[in-house]
Amino acid sequence: MPIIITLGVILVILLIPIFWGVGAYNKLVTLRNRFKNAFAQIDVQLKRRYDLIPNLVETAKAYMKHESETLEAVVAARNQAQSAEKAAAADPGNAAAMKSLLGAEAGLTGAMGRLFAVVESYPDLKADKNMRQLSEELTSTENKIAFARQHYNDSVMTYNTRREVFPSVIVANMFNFGPATLFEITDSAEKEAPKVSFS
């Protein structure tokens, strides 16, 4: 009888770390999937913005015949951002892909800001119904991107915290749960969405 009790105690002692390890692994998988899903929400809004930009450029092109350089810069920045977005969407946990996306998005924000600064000097373009509608849609999309980015960053922070704390760090290192990258803008000028007020 004492041998059975001893074996039972040994078995329980051996099973506790196994159950803990399985629980820690499952929690890390859940949190990783949560931040990837949060990035998918950003992805949807970025694609929406990328789809709006060509329409905006086409509308502006009719009025801004002498501003082709500005329009071409917007299109080039949009294409670069779209390429970087595809790479980041394929693996949101890839720090290099996220860094590339952040840089491309900063370039697009700058190009869009220059476009809207030029649009201000074209009263007919500012009054154009299509331009106003596209600008409103772009503003709405920018707001949705900001909310999606906040949710993504919260999910990344929860995941990174879980993978760095003891004893979860043991399981994280054992099964290669790498850190996730925040979707943040470091330059204060880039933090503001392009201004699209046509008042």
Secondary structure, 3 states (H helix, E strand, C coil): CHHHHHHHHHHHHHHHHHHHHHHHHHHHHHHHHHHHHHHHHHHHHHHHHHHHHHHHHHHHHHHCCCCHHHHHHHHHHHHHHHHHHHHHHHCCCCHHHHHHHHHHHHHHHHHHHHHHHHHCCCHHHHHCHHHHHHHHHHHHHHHHHHHHHHHHHHHHHHHHHHHHCCCHHHHHHHCCCCCCCCCCCCCHHHHCCCCCCCC
